[in-house]
Structures are given as structure tokens and as C-alpha cells.
């Protein structure tokens, strides 16, 4: 059964993709579905830049923060949200910066068995992860600075006993028959930095209060969110307010660069704006 049309909007953090999605939603009577792996969690809504008004939005602030989401869980939930949106007479618009998720929705995915996350990998440096991954899989095509994919590859290799490169050669599977129209929000580095700086000024007061309330036993998937470590250092009087903001902005720009690189090399789009 075909389900019509779905828009996918991708872009780096602070690129304006959420605003673009809102404008598009108004024009075409759409509903917005989250495609960001951090905005799914029911915690830190300000720090993760979740929309304040979640009316007509799906998959924001819904996933238990003490559990770790993965692409397959998100994909199943996303398809359910797409179908619900269409049944309500609206057009689904999936927007986010987690390209791995968006591409799996658009192009399909390889059925890799469920594997457990090895928490010890979170404690390793990027160089250690890189060396460990390539020792197991010399054909691996992941760069040193792509920490998330290196950890994912190692989890897959440890859990299945097969190299990550072997899995990538397997046939992809799609879970929904629908026409996708993908849009990439392409912003210059200076524009992203200005937007990130402006957004940080607005969000910091509430974000500090959110981090204050974090459970000390919260998992690394939450602790790794940009801003958590820096705000905690500020709260412990280890750094000044200005230094905290500077460090958050640096990490934000580094993440934006990683996202732009990923989208450029790993995903094709129908339209670039």
C-alpha cells in the first residue's frame, strides 16, 4: 500500500531547519516529525532545542531518558507517526540533524541484529576507537573524528562477530511505501555560528536549571549531549560563565561541521535551499 508523499528536511544544528519545517507545515497543512536522536528524550528540552509548543509535532520529548534509543526503534516510531499524520489528513514532514536516521527512512536499512552497547567504548578516545575498529575490520570506511559511527561499528562487530563492512554489503529493506521529497538546509559556517550564538544566549538560563536536576546516574547518551558537561563544570565552579558558553559554542560548531560532512558524503537530496 502506498502512503502518498513525505518530506524529509535535513541540516546541521542551528541551520534553521526547524523554522523551515514550520513554514512548510503551514503552507501544505503538514505535521512535523522529529528526526533528531537527542530531541527524542523526555529530558533537557531547552538544551536540546526542542519546540516549546508540541502541538502537531511527533517524537519529541517522548522517549524515556534512562533508556538509549537506536535507529531501529526510532524508525518504527517514525513510520507509525507518518501513517498517523496521513490518516489525519496532513502531510508528514520529518526534520532533524541525525542523518543516519533520515537516510534509513529514505533509502532503507540493513537488518543488523540487536546488539548491546558496550559502555567501555564511551571511555575510549577517538584514536583508541579508530585503532580498535580498524584492527577488526581493515575495510572499514569511517573517519577518525566520526566517534558515533566508530562506536556503532564496534558494537555491531562485537555483537555479531562480523565486520561492519560486511553488513554494509547486505540488501537494504524499506518499511514503508511512500514518495519522499528530501530537502537539505545549506547554511554558511558564519551563519550557523551567528545562529548558534544567538540561540545559546536565549537557552542558557533554562538549560542550566535543567542540568542542575539531572540524575547523577543518568547514562552516557544523555551526558554526551552538548552543553551538559560544560554546564556541570560551571556549576562546580570549575569554569566561568563566559568560558562555559565559549566551550559549548566550540562543540556546537564542531558538531555542525560533522553533520555537514556526513550529509555531503552519505545522503542525496532532491532540493538544496
N, C-alpha and C positions, 0 to 999 in steps of 0.2 A: 504493500500500500504506500502510495506517495503522499507526503505531507505538505506539499507546496514549496514555500521558499523561506529560508532563514538567512539573516545577515550575521556575519562574523566581523567584529571590529577589533583589531589588534594594534598594539603600540607600546612604547616604553612607559614607565611610570612618569607622571607629570607631563604627558604629551597632549592631554586634552581629549583623550578617547572617551571618557565618561560623559563629558559635555556634548561631544559629537553624537554619542549614542542617545542622549536625552533629546537633542534636537531632531534626530532622525525618528525617534519614537513618536514625537508629536506630529511629525509630517505624515507618517504612514500608519498610525494607530498601532504602535508596537508595544511590546513588553520587553523589559531588559533582564537578561540572564547573566549572572556573574561568571566570568572565566578567569578569575584570579585566585591562585591557590592559597593566599593568605586572607583574603576577604571573606572566605567561606566560614571562618571560625567565629564562634559566638563570644568573642573577646576582642579587646583593643579596637573598637570600631573607628575611633578618631585616628589613631596612629596608623591604621591600615587604609585610611581614606575611604571608608565605606560611606555610601549615601546616607544622609540623615533621614530622609523620607523613603521608606522601603515599599511604599505603595506601588504596585505594578512592577515590582522587582522580585527576582527569584535567586536563590542560592547565595544570598548574603547573610552573614551572621547566623547561620543555621547549624553548622557542624560542631559537635562537642569538642571543645578546645583540648581536652585531655586525651583525645584520640588523634591520630595522624591520618589525614586524608591522602588518597592517592588518585592517580589519573582515572583508574577504572571506576572507582566509587563516584568521582565527580562526573564522569561520562554518563553513567547510568542515570544519575540525578538530573543531569543537564537534558538528556533526551526526554525524560519524564516532564521536565519544565517546558520544553519545546512543544510537546504534544498538548500539554495543558493550555499553553498560550494560544495555540491554534484552535483548540476546542472552544476557547473563549472569544474567538473571532478576531484575534490580534496577530500581529506579525512578530515572530521571535527575533530578538537582537541579542546575540551573545557577545559580550565585550570583556576584555581583560588583557593582562600582560603575560600570562603564563602560556607561552607559545606551544609548549608540549601538549597542553590540554586542547587548545584550539585546533591544532593540526590533527590530533587524533579524532576530533569530531568531524573535521572536514574531509580528511583523506582516509580515515580508518586507522586501525591499530593492530599490532601484532599481539596475539593472545599468549602472553607470558604468564605462567602460573604465579599465584600469590606467593610472595616471598617476605620474610620478616626483615625489618630494618635492624641493622647492627649498630647499636648506639656508639660502639667504639670508633666507628668511622667518623662520627661528629668531632671526635677529639684529635683527629689526624690533620696535619697541614695539607694544603692543596698539593704540594710536592710529594708528600708521602702517599696520598691517594692516587696521584698520577702514576707513580712508580709501581705501586701495588696492582693497579688496574692493567697496566701495560705488560707487567710480568705474566699475568694470567692470559691476557688477550693482546698479542702483538699487532693484530689488525684493527684494534680499537681506533675510532675516529673521533676522539673527544679531546679538546684542548685543556691545557694545564689550568686555566682560570675558570673553567666551567665546573665548579665544585659540585653543584647539584647533580649534574649528569654523571660525574665520576662516582659519586656515592650511589646513585641509582644503578649504574653498571655493576659496581662491586656487589651490591645487594642481590642483583639478578644472578651474577656469576656464582656467588656463594650459595644462593638458594636453589639453583637449578643444576649447577655443575657444568653448564655450557657457557662458552664465551658470549659476550654481549653482541659481538659482530655476527655470530651465527644466528642469533634471534632476529637481527635486523634483515636477514635474507628471507625470512619466512613471509608467507602471504598475509596481507592486511585484511582485516574484517571491518565492515561498517555495520553500525547498529540501527541506522535509520535511513530510509529512502526519502531524501529531500534535496531540493536545489539550494546550494549555498552560494551566497554572494559575499566575498571577503573584501574588507577594506582595511588598508594599513594607514595609520595616522603618522605621517613622517614630519617630525619637527627637528629644527636645527639644535645643536648642543646648547647654544646660548639661550634659546627659547625655553628649552627644558629646564635649564638651571634657574632661569628667572622665575618660571612657574613653580619649581620645587622650593625655591627660597621663599616665595610669597606664601605658598601653602603651609610651609613649616612654621612661619610666624603665626598663622591662624590656628594651627592644630596643636602646637606645643603645650599650652596651658592644660587642655583637657587630656592630652596624651600623657603628661607627667602624672596626673591623677590616676589614669588607667594603669600605668606601670606600677604605681605605688600599691595597687590592690592585687598584683599578680601573686599567685600561689608560688611559694619558693620551690615547690616540687614540679612545677609546670615543665613540660617536655621541651626538648631542644628545637622542635619545629616551631614553637612559639618564641623561645628565647632568641632564635635566629632572625626574627623579624627586625627589619631596620629600625633603629631607634630604641629598642628595648635595652640593649647593653649600654648604650651611651647615656640614656636617662638614668639607669641604675647607678652608673658611675657618678653622675651629677648628684643623685640623691644621697650617695655615700660620701659626698664632699671630696671626691677624687679629682673632679674637674670642675671648671666654672661653667656657668650657663652658656656663655659665648662659645667656649670650647666644645660643649655638648652639641650645640647647633652646628658648628663647623664640621664635626665628625659625622653627624647624621647626614649633612648635605654631601659630604665626600662619598659616603657609602651609597647614597641615593643616586649620585651621578655615575658611580661605578656600576651599579645595578642597571641603570638606564642604558649604559654602553653595552653591557652583556645582552640585554634584551634586544637592542637594535641589531647587534651582530647575529643573534640567533634568528631573528625574523628574516634578516637578509639572506642567510645561508640555508635555512631549514624550511621555510614556508613560502609558498607563492600566493599572491593576492590578485584579485580581479581589478582592484582600484587602489590607487595611492593618492592620498589627499594631504 
